[in-house]
Amino acid sequence: MANKNIVFGLSLIWSFIACVSCKCLHHEEQLVYQWVAVEFKWPNDTMKQEYINSSKYILENNAINGIKLYKDDVYLTIPRLKDGVAASLVIIDKNDNSESPMVDAYPSWEMHILGDCNTLQLVQSMEIDPESGLMWILDTAYVPSSSIEVAKRCLPKIVVWDINQNKEVYRYVFSKEVIEDPFYLNDLVLDYGGQKGVEFVYISDTLGRKMVVYNHRNKTAYTFVHSSFERKMQYGNITINGESEMVPLSVNGIAMSDDFRYVYYCPMASLSLYRVPTSALRNKDANMDAVVESLGSKGIQSDGLYHGRGSSLYYSTLGQNGVYRWDTLKNTKEVLVKNTTIEWVDSLGMDGKGYLWFTSNDLHKYFRNGTIAGKSNYFVWKVYVGEKGYLDTPKGGPVFGCKETGSKSASIAEKWVTVDFEWPTCKQRENALASNNYIPANNEINGISVYKDKIYLTIPRTKTGVVSTVGILTEHSIQPYPSPAMNTIGDCNALQSVQSMEIDVNTGFLWMLDSPSGNSCKPKLVVHDLNKNTEVFRYVFTESLLGQKYFLEDIVLDYIHQTASFAYISDSLGGKLIIFDVGNKSAWSITHLSMTHNTQYENIMVSGIQTSTHQKGIRGIALSPNFKYLYYSPLAGVKLYQIETSVIRNKISTATDINTSVREIGNKDFPTSGMYSTKTGLYLTELSTGSIVKYSYSATGNLVNGSKTEVTKNCLIQWLDSPTVDANENLWFTSRNVEPFFGNSTMTEHFNFFIWKLNIGQSKDTSAGSVLSGSTSVYLLQFCLIMMLYFHFV
């Protein structure tokens, strides 16, 4: 009954996905809080009245700006841009369940005494380390509306506050020599520099048109000037819903990449997005002209920026009423939120649950005293993006100390801590999580194929909670393929657990190898037309063919006259090769000692980590460029073998034929999970060191002894899988961190799943299949003999 409930639940979820156009990952902002005016939670009525009487609290002058989150708390800034701001840094009262909750001074009322330089004067921004709970508070100190003489003004400072211990741990006061008039310290980002703690803080000085650098190691500060920090007066006029305001401000929004390599920024009065390497900012003598890079136009003015994990840079769009996402890897932008009711998106932050939070505050009206009584003016929103912020990434470790080797450098096309899917609504995702129909840590990327710039992935159901076993990569998430219904658990007509797939580039057919375990469904081949999005045919393997012990791992297509005529499938647990005759829709298998696992190599070490015991034989398979040989290697083994396709194409080949045809090519000295063949060589995964290795072919198409070369190696690459080549001459492969793969959970502070690519100068080719193969020659010879006999007797 439990299994039926799971099937029904997932069917309900996916049927909803199929008919709803909006998706949890895009364009579904949620209004969390709204205020006509911000009301404080006062210690007592006497204090409140005293603040009102002395104009230290003027209700309508308290405009929220910055936002950051820690655990379940929401922190906001209310900079003292006008008189009557009671406290410049606040926390939302969690006990107030209204849509307009009161806010409390943070960390205390005593820390917000106007004119006392030991307390917070004007907090525009702050940042919170989600791991340590340290809040870095940027107090620009200068109160524009204050009558205090310039000489008596408080100096700007950074205050580091321990949220968990509720105490100050450090402060740094900037000198007048570093922060010169005019200045307005607007936003900050933290740089860990490869260590566990903050090493540098980068601050945008909007009025000073500078970038301020605070070196936390040495407790020093310095500034940079550059033309990219300057405002462009032609973009100083900002129009929101027909209302214009002149705001000619310089460098404003600032963001840090998740690998701490780049700082992104933009002036408010500008359309351009820039970045500068942190390696330059860490050196006070760096030449900015040599390192600043313009990434292009955002198309509109922006206020706040924030960087998530991976390549997601989020930025506010003032004239277009929303939030956009800039992909820093592809250098493209897309609309995330666009809503005419959202006026002046100010600050952004991220929680630990996949949500991007942002404030909007009608600031263009606020400057003109144009906020409307009785109408909400200040808002807190959130939108699900399926990732965390840049500070949630690993601090230290291989991401900072990785040295690539090999003849080519592989780039990361995508990376995840946990893999997420496209959902109709966030509520549907939450329900799937609550029912364990979706367990993020159990969704492990394995196979990959690329066709017409679309990336197809497999997520085998080796564990529970896998939403879809085949999908298309969208923006950082997976879209079920061919349809949600075709990925329903327990429905034997649907895909249950696809380990591998292969694309016929001549027809656009996707061959999916479905090898379920743990339910009554039988393994099958499902061939789907990618161009027409229709099923071509399917073939269900029989129990007599597979036996009691099997696990279908890999699939390759064998071409005759550029037509896929045979499919070869490795059965790692059965220690055999399955041959599928496409024309006759029949299948058989062959076995050989070389296809079984070697107990000596069952325990595979990956990056110095002992993985689980692997009692698996033949796994990765590939065809020579002339389609004369099939190459293979057991997972638990270090030898590379070949067998003639003329033998395996022939259903009546004997054990002697097979034994004669199998040849040991050599000792690889490493375990292999997958391989791929091109015109010039055989590419193999090298599990023990996390690298891709190439064995070159001779002019006749045979592997050359001693031709092994290391193509690429990276310490982030651990368990490699599924190398494949696209039409643009790129080699793609996936990798997974060993610990979550062979354990029971992902490492929440690390990226666990990667998609890599590198250009090898060769694309997939099936033209060699036009040459008559050995078995075809045999069939033709038999036909000729029969015809000769026929005419002889006639």
Summary of the structure (lengths in Angstrom):
residues: 794
radius of gyration: 31.2
end to end distance: 69.3
largest distance: 122.3
contacts: 2720
relative contact order: 0.08
helix: 16%
strand: 39%
